[in-house]
């Protein structure tokens, strides 16, 4: 049984208590206002529909698959809206005559020596962003002005010893440090570099041949040596899930597989090997789908959705395109559910329900949202992409994802013909992930919004946060999940949970005798979960481990739409009396001067109040100054931790807290 199925079964029946309006995202559910249970949407595996016979019959020969118009197709590229073309050209013009970022060995070694990732990655991604942007500008302008700059970019990238990141160099047998030129390994960004160069070859290969016939040949040779050959001959990359699989697959699999698939379809010259590699890639994608949350939720969070469900859709659309639409893979109902998740976790504006290694502010590409909705038949998702377009524009990748960017550019005209509509779902429930959302009024950001999740602390990119919640008011954050700092060597090491953002003590959760939650085991999660249209009830005891001495800890977080409040109730029994504290993390500067009330100023001159019994609980406030750029972008200069601490050690309790204006 894979871990997600175990989690789903462990959460039990997950009854939807008979309240109308709750849309079950997936899985066996209880009553919905007297309606029949929501049907479970099965996963459709590629092995069931894509086989060697189909590929032999439908796949065009090598060099004959053209998923997008080439730069020489001036009529097709003339359809790109003028403002988008002008922006691409202006960006490319600013690069002409400037030096390309250099990537010396000393910079590569910083990760091994100090743990710093960002210094190398900034220059690395700038190279790729520039290369992709120059290619797109050449496609929309078609005058040859950028070809020598593109040639420079191609040459720089082809001369790199390793196309991946220093943080992933541990994949090689020699371990972390400088890359071994004799062992090409495929990480996320080696694969993405490969498909980027494959699309450079496809889109402007003819024009580059006029600069030098060696340029397209070099691209093809390097992609074959670094991506196509090791992908075809090796089965031992963990992200493949093909040999000695010990952990569930995550976004690495869909992200790498989609890049490998398109590079293979574009540049593999051997017809038989091209088909065999496609089938192998399908096996990897099936492993990814098997381990994907059974309710369609992205367990890595809405930010990672772009690089998890997103590349899975890219793979299906590439297969559909290459086989002439023989199977219509993207129309699968489960894939539609994977896309619809984004709508359910949207709070307002750029704010999303975050958990684990996910930021609360997410800038999804509007054309990707539109394309996902269009491909899967989800009109709401397509409309949301159209709605977000004026605010976000084309929002091209700053990491040089040419395969994604060219699709986005060519989607804009179609997206602009779609009537936009915001995504402000009234309520949703994802039982396999244990994720619920509820807002005061569907279709409006006004009033309170609450979300809670009861997933395993061992999930991919997980924090110790099972049972935590977030609260927004009028589309603005009140109580939050801090998110994640910039990745370093510590982020994915044995010391991961010494990082404060990963610890339950900096999530909206109890502290019991000073103890925080534990993790890295599927049992370390909230259990006995019940959900309804207003909120969630769960037992937090197992998430803290037996050492905490918690017999039961029932948490109820609920939105009272009639009263306009969010109510939190903690009912618990401990094996021995212990000090208890309820933690609330907020970017708002708290005022705890009044007994039984903590005041938090929010947008529009309003104040949200945290109300509690001052005879049972005492409030103290701690300020944490932020120095991480990503966290400061979301929360400002500081976060505050409010602790409502018991006046004395408790053996049991029934604590009630209200969040109200």
C-alpha positions as CSV (number, residue, x, y, z in Angstrom):
1,X,0.0,0.0,0.0
2,X,1.5,3.4,-0.9
3,X,1.8,6.0,1.7
4,X,-1.0,8.2,0.4
5,X,-3.5,5.3,0.4
6,X,-2.4,4.5,3.9
7,X,-3.0,8.1,5.0
8,X,-6.4,8.1,3.3
9,X,-7.4,4.9,5.1
10,X,-5.9,6.1,8.4
11,X,-8.1,9.2,8.3
12,X,-11.0,6.9,8.4
13,X,-14.5,7.6,7.0
14,X,-13.9,11.3,7.0
15,X,-17.6,12.0,7.3
16,X,-19.0,15.1,5.6
17,X,-21.5,16.2,8.2
18,X,-24.8,17.0,6.6
19,X,-24.2,20.6,5.8
20,X,-25.1,21.8,2.3
21,X,-22.6,23.6,0.1
22,X,-19.4,21.6,0.8
23,X,-17.9,20.3,-2.4
24,X,-15.9,17.1,-1.7
25,X,-12.8,17.3,-3.9
26,X,-12.5,13.5,-4.1
27,X,-12.8,10.2,-2.4
28,X,-15.5,8.5,-0.4
29,X,-17.4,11.1,1.4
30,X,-20.4,11.3,3.7
31,X,-23.6,13.1,3.2
32,X,-23.7,16.5,1.5
33,X,-26.9,18.1,2.6
34,X,-28.7,14.8,1.8
35,X,-27.1,14.4,-1.6
36,X,-25.4,11.2,-2.7
37,X,-21.7,10.8,-1.8
38,X,-19.3,12.4,-4.2
39,X,-18.0,9.6,-6.5
40,X,-14.3,8.8,-6.4
41,X,-12.5,9.7,-9.6
42,X,-10.1,6.9,-10.6
43,X,-6.6,7.6,-11.9
44,X,-6.0,6.7,-15.5
45,X,-2.5,5.3,-16.0
46,X,-0.6,5.8,-19.2
47,X,0.3,2.1,-19.3
48,X,-3.4,1.4,-19.9
49,X,-3.6,3.5,-23.1
50,X,-0.1,4.2,-24.4
51,X,1.7,1.1,-25.8
52,X,4.3,0.3,-28.4
53,X,1.7,-0.5,-31.0
54,X,0.1,2.9,-30.6
55,X,3.4,4.7,-30.8
56,X,4.5,2.8,-33.8
57,X,1.3,3.6,-35.5
58,X,0.8,7.2,-34.6
59,X,4.2,8.8,-33.6
60,X,5.7,10.8,-36.4
61,X,9.3,9.9,-37.4
62,X,12.3,11.7,-35.8
63,X,12.5,15.3,-36.8
64,X,8.8,15.5,-37.9
65,X,7.1,16.5,-34.7
66,X,6.6,20.2,-34.6
67,X,4.5,21.1,-31.5
68,X,4.8,24.9,-32.0
69,X,5.4,27.0,-35.1
70,X,9.0,27.6,-35.9
71,X,10.5,31.0,-36.1
72,X,10.3,30.9,-39.9
73,X,6.5,30.6,-39.8
74,X,5.9,34.3,-39.8
75,X,2.1,34.1,-40.2
76,X,1.8,32.0,-37.0
77,X,4.1,34.2,-34.9
78,X,2.3,37.3,-36.2
79,X,-0.7,36.2,-34.1
80,X,1.1,36.9,-30.9
81,X,-0.5,40.1,-29.5
82,X,1.5,43.2,-30.3
83,X,2.0,44.2,-26.6
84,X,3.3,40.8,-25.7
85,X,5.7,40.8,-28.7
86,X,6.9,44.3,-27.8
87,X,7.6,43.3,-24.3
88,X,9.6,40.3,-25.4
89,X,11.6,42.4,-27.9
90,X,12.3,45.2,-25.3
91,X,13.5,42.6,-22.8
92,X,15.8,41.0,-25.4
93,X,17.1,44.4,-26.5
94,X,18.3,45.2,-23.0
95,X,20.5,42.1,-23.1
96,X,22.2,42.8,-26.4
97,X,25.9,43.7,-26.0
98,X,26.0,42.8,-22.3
99,X,28.2,40.1,-20.7
100,X,26.8,36.7,-20.0
101,X,26.9,35.6,-16.3
102,X,30.0,33.5,-15.5
103,X,29.8,30.3,-13.5
104,X,33.3,29.6,-12.1
105,X,34.3,26.5,-10.1
106,X,34.7,28.6,-6.9
107,X,31.0,29.6,-7.1
108,X,29.9,26.0,-7.8
109,X,31.8,24.9,-4.7
110,X,30.0,27.3,-2.4
111,X,27.2,24.8,-1.7
112,X,29.7,22.1,-0.5
113,X,31.8,24.6,1.5
114,X,29.2,27.0,3.0
115,X,25.7,25.5,2.1
116,X,24.8,28.6,0.1
117,X,22.7,27.8,-3.0
118,X,21.6,31.2,-4.2
119,X,24.8,32.8,-5.4
120,X,25.4,30.2,-8.1
121,X,21.7,29.7,-8.9
122,X,21.1,33.4,-9.5
123,X,23.7,33.4,-12.3
124,X,22.7,30.0,-13.6
125,X,19.1,30.9,-14.0
126,X,19.9,34.3,-15.5
127,X,21.8,32.5,-18.3
128,X,18.8,30.3,-19.1
129,X,16.3,33.1,-18.7
130,X,18.3,35.2,-21.2
131,X,18.6,32.4,-23.7
132,X,14.9,31.6,-23.6
133,X,14.0,35.3,-23.9
134,X,16.3,35.8,-26.9
135,X,14.7,32.9,-28.7
136,X,11.2,34.1,-28.1
137,X,12.2,37.6,-29.2
138,X,13.6,36.2,-32.4
139,X,10.4,34.2,-33.0
140,X,8.1,37.2,-32.7
141,X,10.4,39.6,-34.6
142,X,12.0,37.3,-37.1
143,X,14.8,39.7,-38.3
144,X,17.8,37.7,-37.1
145,X,18.9,40.5,-34.7
146,X,19.3,38.0,-31.8
147,X,20.9,35.1,-33.5
148,X,24.5,35.8,-32.4
149,X,23.4,36.4,-28.9
150,X,21.5,33.1,-28.9
151,X,24.6,31.4,-30.3
152,X,26.6,32.8,-27.4
153,X,24.0,31.5,-24.9
154,X,23.9,28.1,-26.5
155,X,27.7,27.9,-26.4
156,X,27.9,29.0,-22.8
157,X,25.4,26.4,-21.7
158,X,26.9,23.6,-23.8
159,X,30.3,24.3,-22.2
160,X,29.0,23.9,-18.7
161,X,30.3,20.7,-17.1
162,X,27.0,20.0,-15.4
163,X,23.6,21.3,-16.4
164,X,22.2,20.8,-12.9
165,X,22.6,22.6,-9.6
166,X,25.4,22.3,-7.1
167,X,22.8,21.3,-4.5
168,X,22.0,18.2,-6.6
169,X,25.6,17.2,-7.4
170,X,25.3,14.6,-4.7
171,X,23.5,12.4,-7.2
172,X,26.9,11.6,-8.8
173,X,29.0,8.7,-7.4
174,X,31.7,11.2,-6.3
175,X,29.3,13.0,-4.1
176,X,28.8,16.7,-3.5
177,X,31.4,19.0,-4.9
178,X,32.5,19.8,-8.4
179,X,30.7,17.8,-11.1
180,X,32.2,14.7,-12.6
181,X,32.2,15.3,-16.4
182,X,32.4,11.5,-16.9
183,X,29.0,10.9,-15.1
184,X,26.2,13.0,-16.5
185,X,23.3,12.8,-14.0
186,X,19.8,14.1,-14.5
187,X,18.4,16.4,-11.9
188,X,15.5,18.8,-12.3
189,X,17.5,21.5,-14.1
190,X,19.7,19.3,-16.2
191,X,16.5,17.9,-17.7
192,X,15.1,21.4,-18.0
193,X,18.2,22.7,-19.7
194,X,18.0,19.8,-22.1
195,X,14.5,20.5,-23.2
196,X,15.3,24.2,-23.4
197,X,18.1,23.5,-25.8
198,X,15.8,21.0,-27.7
199,X,13.4,23.9,-28.2
200,X,16.1,26.3,-29.3
201,X,17.0,23.7,-31.9
202,X,13.4,23.3,-32.9
203,X,12.4,27.0,-33.0
204,X,15.5,28.7,-34.4
205,X,17.6,25.7,-35.5
206,X,17.4,26.7,-39.2
207,X,18.5,30.3,-38.4
208,X,21.3,29.1,-36.2
209,X,22.5,26.8,-39.0
210,X,23.1,29.9,-41.0
211,X,25.3,31.4,-38.3
212,X,27.2,28.1,-38.0
213,X,26.1,24.6,-39.0
214,X,27.9,23.3,-35.9
215,X,25.4,25.0,-33.5
216,X,22.4,22.7,-34.1
217,X,24.8,19.7,-34.2
218,X,26.3,20.7,-30.8
219,X,22.9,21.1,-29.3
220,X,21.8,17.7,-30.4
221,X,25.0,16.0,-29.3
222,X,25.0,17.5,-25.8
223,X,21.3,16.8,-25.2
224,X,21.9,13.2,-26.3
225,X,25.0,12.8,-24.1
226,X,23.6,14.4,-21.0
227,X,19.8,13.6,-21.1
228,X,18.7,11.1,-23.7
229,X,21.5,8.6,-23.1
230,X,21.6,8.4,-19.3
231,X,17.8,8.6,-19.2
232,X,17.6,5.6,-21.5
233,X,20.3,3.5,-20.1
234,X,20.0,4.1,-16.3
235,X,17.2,2.9,-14.0
236,X,18.7,4.0,-10.7
237,X,17.8,7.7,-10.5
238,X,15.5,7.9,-7.5
239,X,13.0,10.2,-9.3
240,X,12.3,7.5,-11.9
241,X,10.8,5.1,-9.2
242,X,12.0,2.1,-11.3
243,X,14.6,0.5,-9.0
244,X,14.7,0.1,-5.3
245,X,11.9,2.5,-4.7
246,X,11.9,3.4,-1.0
247,X,10.0,6.7,-0.9
248,X,6.9,8.1,-2.7
249,X,7.6,10.0,-5.9
250,X,7.1,13.8,-5.9
251,X,7.3,16.7,-8.3
252,X,10.8,15.7,-9.4
253,X,9.3,12.8,-11.4
254,X,6.7,14.7,-13.4
255,X,9.0,17.7,-13.9
256,X,12.0,15.7,-15.2
257,X,9.9,13.3,-17.1
258,X,8.1,16.0,-19.0
259,X,11.4,17.6,-20.0
260,X,12.9,14.3,-20.9
261,X,9.8,13.4,-23.0
262,X,9.8,16.5,-25.1
263,X,13.6,16.4,-25.6
264,X,13.3,12.8,-26.6
265,X,10.4,13.4,-29.1
266,X,12.3,16.4,-30.6
267,X,15.9,15.2,-30.8
268,X,16.2,11.4,-30.5
269,X,17.3,10.2,-34.0
270,X,16.7,6.4,-33.5
271,X,13.0,5.6,-34.1
272,X,13.1,2.4,-32.0
273,X,14.9,4.0,-29.1
274,X,12.6,7.0,-29.3
275,X,9.6,4.8,-28.8
276,X,11.3,2.7,-26.1
277,X,12.3,5.9,-24.2
278,X,8.7,7.2,-24.5
279,X,7.4,4.1,-22.9
280,X,9.9,4.2,-20.1
281,X,9.0,7.8,-19.4
282,X,5.3,6.8,-19.3
283,X,6.3,4.2,-16.6
284,X,7.9,7.0,-14.5
285,X,4.8,9.2,-14.9
286,X,2.6,6.3,-13.8
287,X,4.7,6.0,-10.7
288,X,4.2,9.7,-10.1
289,X,0.5,9.4,-10.6
290,X,0.2,6.4,-8.3
291,X,1.8,8.4,-5.5
292,X,-0.1,11.6,-6.2
293,X,-2.7,12.4,-3.5
294,X,-5.8,10.3,-4.3
295,X,-8.1,13.4,-4.0
296,X,-6.2,15.4,-6.6
297,X,-4.5,17.8,-4.1
298,X,-0.9,18.7,-4.5
299,X,0.6,17.7,-1.2
300,X,3.6,19.9,-1.8
301,X,1.4,23.0,-1.9
302,X,0.0,25.4,-4.5
303,X,3.4,26.9,-5.4
304,X,4.7,23.5,-6.3
305,X,1.6,22.7,-8.2
306,X,3.1,24.6,-11.2
307,X,6.0,22.1,-11.1
308,X,4.1,19.0,-10.2
309,X,0.6,18.8,-11.7
310,X,1.7,21.4,-14.3
311,X,4.5,19.3,-16.0
312,X,2.2,16.2,-15.7
313,X,-0.2,18.0,-17.9
314,X,2.7,19.2,-20.2
315,X,3.6,15.5,-20.6
316,X,0.0,14.5,-21.5
317,X,-0.3,17.4,-24.0
318,X,3.0,16.4,-25.6
319,X,1.9,12.8,-26.0
320,X,-1.5,14.0,-27.3
321,X,0.2,16.3,-29.8
322,X,2.8,13.7,-30.9
323,X,0.1,11.0,-31.5
324,X,-2.3,13.3,-33.3
325,X,-4.8,13.3,-30.4
326,X,-5.3,9.5,-30.6
327,X,-6.1,9.1,-26.9
328,X,-6.9,12.6,-25.6
329,X,-5.0,12.0,-22.4
330,X,-5.4,15.6,-21.0
331,X,-9.2,15.2,-20.9
332,X,-8.9,12.6,-18.1
333,X,-11.3,13.5,-15.2
334,X,-8.6,12.9,-12.5
335,X,-6.2,15.3,-14.3
336,X,-9.1,17.9,-14.3
337,X,-9.3,17.4,-10.5
338,X,-5.5,18.0,-10.2
339,X,-6.0,21.3,-11.9
340,X,-9.2,22.4,-10.0
341,X,-7.3,22.1,-6.7
342,X,-5.7,25.5,-7.5
343,X,-9.1,27.1,-7.4
344,X,-10.0,25.6,-4.0
345,X,-6.8,26.8,-2.3
346,X,-7.0,30.3,-3.7
347,X,-7.7,32.8,-0.9
348,X,-7.7,36.2,-2.7
349,X,-5.3,38.1,-5.0
350,X,-1.9,36.4,-4.9
351,X,-2.6,34.7,-1.6
352,X,-3.0,30.9,-1.4
353,X,-3.4,28.3,1.3
354,X,0.2,27.3,2.0
355,X,1.7,24.5,4.0
356,X,5.1,22.9,4.0
357,X,7.8,24.3,1.7
358,X,5.2,26.6,0.0
359,X,5.0,30.4,0.0
360,X,1.7,32.0,0.7
361,X,2.0,34.4,-2.2
362,X,2.0,32.5,-5.5
363,X,2.3,34.0,-9.0
364,X,0.9,31.2,-11.2
365,X,1.3,31.9,-14.9
366,X,-2.2,32.9,-16.2
367,X,-1.7,31.2,-19.6
368,X,-0.8,28.0,-17.7
369,X,-4.0,28.2,-15.7
370,X,-5.9,28.9,-18.9
371,X,-4.3,26.1,-20.8
372,X,-4.8,23.6,-18.0
373,X,-8.5,24.5,-17.8
374,X,-8.9,24.4,-21.6
375,X,-7.1,21.0,-21.9
376,X,-9.1,19.4,-19.1
377,X,-12.5,21.0,-19.8
378,X,-12.5,23.0,-16.6
379,X,-14.1,26.3,-17.6
380,X,-13.7,27.8,-14.1
381,X,-9.9,27.2,-14.2
382,X,-9.6,28.7,-17.7
383,X,-11.7,31.7,-16.6
384,X,-9.4,32.1,-13.5
385,X,-6.4,32.2,-15.8
386,X,-8.1,34.9,-17.9
387,X,-9.0,36.8,-14.8
388,X,-5.4,36.8,-13.5
389,X,-3.9,37.9,-16.8
390,X,-4.4,41.6,-16.4
391,X,-2.8,41.6,-13.0
392,X,0.1,39.3,-13.8
393,X,0.6,39.8,-17.6
394,X,2.5,37.1,-19.4
395,X,4.7,36.4,-16.3
396,X,7.4,34.4,-18.1
397,X,9.6,32.2,-16.0
398,X,12.7,33.8,-14.5
399,X,14.4,30.4,-14.7
400,X,14.4,30.1,-18.5
401,X,11.8,27.4,-19.0
402,X,11.5,27.8,-22.7
403,X,9.2,24.8,-23.2
404,X,6.7,26.4,-20.8
405,X,7.3,29.9,-22.0
406,X,6.7,29.3,-25.6
407,X,3.4,27.6,-24.8
408,X,2.4,30.6,-22.6
409,X,3.2,33.1,-25.3
410,X,1.1,31.2,-27.8
411,X,-1.8,30.9,-25.4
412,X,-2.2,34.6,-24.7
413,X,-4.5,35.4,-27.7
414,X,-6.8,32.5,-26.9
415,X,-6.8,33.4,-23.2
416,X,-7.8,37.0,-23.9
417,X,-10.9,35.8,-25.7
418,X,-12.1,34.1,-22.5
419,X,-14.2,35.9,-20.0
420,X,-12.3,36.2,-16.8
421,X,-13.7,35.1,-13.4
422,X,-12.1,35.1,-10.0
423,X,-11.8,31.9,-7.9
424,X,-13.4,32.4,-4.5
425,X,-14.8,29.0,-3.6
426,X,-17.2,28.8,-0.7
427,X,-15.7,25.6,0.8
428,X,-13.8,22.6,-0.2
429,X,-12.5,19.3,1.3
430,X,-9.6,17.1,0.2
431,X,-9.9,13.9,2.3
432,X,-6.6,12.2,1.3
433,X,-4.6,15.3,2.2
434,X,-6.9,16.2,5.1
435,X,-7.3,19.8,3.7
436,X,-10.4,21.9,4.1
437,X,-11.2,25.5,3.3
438,X,-14.2,27.7,4.1
439,X,-15.0,31.3,3.5
440,X,-17.8,33.6,4.7
441,X,-19.4,33.9,1.3
442,X,-18.6,32.2,-1.9
443,X,-17.6,34.5,-4.7
444,X,-16.4,37.2,-2.3
445,X,-13.1,37.8,-0.4
446,X,-15.0,39.8,2.3
447,X,-15.2,38.4,5.8
448,X,-13.2,35.5,7.2
449,X,-11.5,32.7,5.3
450,X,-10.2,29.7,7.2
451,X,-8.2,26.7,6.0
452,X,-6.8,23.7,8.0
453,X,-4.9,20.6,7.1
454,X,-4.3,17.3,8.9
455,X,-1.8,15.6,6.6
456,X,1.2,13.5,7.6
457,X,4.3,15.4,8.7
458,X,6.3,12.9,6.5
459,X,4.8,14.2,3.2
460,X,7.1,15.6,0.5
461,X,8.3,19.1,1.4
462,X,6.4,18.7,4.7
463,X,6.8,20.7,7.9
464,X,5.7,19.7,11.4
465,X,2.3,21.3,10.9
466,X,-0.4,18.7,11.0
467,X,-3.6,20.2,12.3
468,X,-2.5,23.8,11.8
469,X,-4.7,26.4,10.2
470,X,-4.6,29.9,8.6
471,X,-7.1,32.7,8.8
472,X,-7.6,35.7,6.5
473,X,-10.0,38.6,6.8
474,X,-11.2,40.6,3.8
475,X,-8.5,38.9,1.7
476,X,-5.7,39.9,4.1
477,X,-3.6,37.5,6.3
478,X,-4.3,37.4,10.0
479,X,-2.9,34.1,11.3
480,X,-0.5,32.5,8.9
481,X,1.9,29.7,8.1
482,X,5.3,31.4,7.8
483,X,6.3,29.3,4.7
484,X,10.0,28.6,4.0
485,X,13.2,30.5,3.8
486,X,15.6,30.3,0.8
487,X,16.9,26.7,0.5
488,X,20.4,25.9,1.8
489,X,22.3,22.7,2.5
490,X,20.4,22.3,5.7
491,X,16.9,22.4,4.1
492,X,17.0,18.8,2.9
493,X,19.5,17.4,5.4
494,X,19.2,15.6,8.7
495,X,19.0,19.0,10.4
496,X,15.9,20.1,8.4
497,X,13.7,20.3,11.5
498,X,16.0,22.5,13.4
499,X,14.9,25.3,11.1
500,X,12.3,27.4,12.8
501,X,9.9,27.6,9.8
502,X,9.7,23.8,9.8
503,X,8.8,23.4,13.5
504,X,5.3,23.2,14.9
505,X,6.2,25.8,17.5
506,X,6.0,28.4,14.7
507,X,2.7,27.1,13.3
508,X,-0.8,27.7,14.7
509,X,-0.7,24.6,17.0
510,X,-0.5,23.8,20.7
511,X,2.7,23.4,22.7
512,X,2.3,20.7,25.4
513,X,4.8,20.8,28.2
514,X,7.0,22.8,25.8
515,X,6.9,19.9,23.3
516,X,6.4,20.4,19.6
517,X,5.2,17.9,16.9
518,X,7.4,15.1,15.6
519,X,7.6,13.9,12.0
520,X,9.1,11.8,9.1
521,X,6.6,9.1,9.7
522,X,3.1,8.8,8.2
523,X,1.7,8.2,11.6
524,X,2.8,11.6,12.8
525,X,-0.4,13.4,11.8
526,X,-3.8,14.5,13.0
527,X,-6.2,11.6,13.0
528,X,-10.0,10.8,13.4
529,X,-10.7,13.8,11.2
530,X,-14.3,15.0,10.6
531,X,-15.2,17.9,8.3
532,X,-18.3,19.9,7.5
533,X,-19.2,23.1,5.6
534,X,-17.9,25.3,8.4
535,X,-14.7,23.6,9.6
536,X,-12.8,20.6,10.8
537,X,-12.5,18.4,13.9
538,X,-9.4,16.3,14.5
539,X,-7.3,14.5,17.1
540,X,-3.7,15.9,17.3
541,X,-2.3,13.4,19.8
542,X,-0.5,11.2,17.4
543,X,1.3,14.1,15.7
544,X,3.2,14.8,19.0
545,X,4.5,11.3,19.6
546,X,4.1,9.2,22.8
547,X,6.7,11.2,24.7
548,X,4.4,14.2,24.9
549,X,2.0,12.2,27.1
550,X,-1.2,13.3,25.2
551,X,-4.0,10.8,25.6
552,X,-6.4,12.8,23.3
553,X,-6.4,16.3,21.9
554,X,-9.5,17.1,19.9
555,X,-9.2,20.4,18.0
556,X,-12.2,22.0,16.4
557,X,-11.6,25.0,14.0
558,X,-14.8,26.3,12.5
559,X,-16.2,29.4,10.6
560,X,-19.4,30.7,12.0
561,X,-20.9,32.5,9.0
562,X,-23.9,33.8,10.9
563,X,-21.9,35.4,13.7
564,X,-18.9,36.4,11.5
565,X,-16.3,34.6,13.7
566,X,-13.8,31.8,13.6
567,X,-14.0,29.6,16.6
568,X,-11.3,27.3,18.0
569,X,-12.0,24.7,20.6
570,X,-9.3,22.5,22.2
571,X,-10.5,19.6,24.3
572,X,-7.8,17.4,25.7
573,X,-6.6,14.8,28.3
574,X,-3.0,14.3,29.2
575,X,-1.2,11.4,30.9
576,X,0.3,13.9,33.4
577,X,-0.4,17.6,34.1
578,X,1.7,19.9,31.9
579,X,1.8,23.6,30.9
580,X,-0.2,24.1,27.7
581,X,0.1,27.0,25.2
582,X,-1.8,27.7,22.0
583,X,0.3,29.4,19.4
584,X,-0.9,32.0,16.8
585,X,1.5,33.3,14.2
586,X,0.7,36.7,12.6
587,X,2.3,39.4,10.6
588,X,0.1,41.9,12.4
589,X,1.5,43.8,15.4
590,X,-0.5,42.4,18.3
591,X,-1.8,44.6,21.2
592,X,-2.3,42.4,24.3
593,X,-2.9,45.2,26.8
594,X,-6.5,44.1,27.5
595,X,-7.1,41.0,29.5
596,X,-8.7,38.2,27.4
597,X,-8.2,40.1,24.1
598,X,-5.4,40.4,21.6
599,X,-6.1,43.1,19.0
600,X,-4.6,42.9,15.5
601,X,-4.9,45.7,13.0
602,X,-5.8,44.7,9.5
603,X,-6.5,46.4,6.2
604,X,-9.1,49.1,5.9
605,X,-8.7,50.4,9.4
606,X,-10.4,47.3,10.9
607,X,-9.2,45.3,13.8
608,X,-9.4,41.5,14.3
609,X,-9.6,40.4,17.9
610,X,-8.4,37.1,19.5
611,X,-10.7,36.5,22.4
612,X,-10.2,34.0,25.3
613,X,-10.9,33.4,28.9
614,X,-8.3,35.4,30.9
615,X,-8.8,33.1,33.9
616,X,-7.6,30.1,32.0
617,X,-5.1,31.6,29.6
618,X,-2.5,34.4,29.5
619,X,-1.2,36.1,26.4
620,X,2.4,36.8,25.7
621,X,3.8,38.1,22.4
622,X,7.2,37.4,20.8
623,X,8.6,39.4,17.8
624,X,10.8,37.6,15.3
625,X,12.7,39.9,12.9
626,X,12.9,38.5,9.4
627,X,16.0,38.7,7.2
628,X,15.1,36.2,4.5
629,X,14.1,38.1,1.4
630,X,11.2,35.7,0.5
631,X,9.6,35.9,3.9
632,X,10.0,39.7,4.1
633,X,8.3,40.0,0.7
634,X,5.3,38.2,2.1
635,X,5.2,39.3,5.8
636,X,7.2,42.5,6.1
637,X,10.0,43.0,8.6
638,X,8.7,40.7,11.3
639,X,6.3,37.9,12.4
640,X,4.8,37.8,15.8
641,X,4.1,34.7,17.9
642,X,1.2,35.0,20.3
643,X,1.1,32.3,23.0
644,X,-2.0,31.8,25.0
645,X,-0.5,29.9,27.9
646,X,-2.3,28.1,30.7
647,X,-2.1,29.7,34.1
648,X,-1.0,26.4,35.6
649,X,-0.2,22.8,34.5
650,X,-3.3,21.0,33.2
651,X,-4.2,17.3,33.1
652,X,-7.2,18.0,30.9
653,X,-9.0,21.0,29.5
654,X,-11.6,22.5,27.3
655,X,-10.3,25.8,25.9
656,X,-12.3,28.1,23.7
657,X,-10.8,30.9,21.6
658,X,-12.8,33.2,19.2
659,X,-11.4,35.2,16.3
660,X,-13.7,38.1,15.6
661,X,-13.8,41.7,14.3
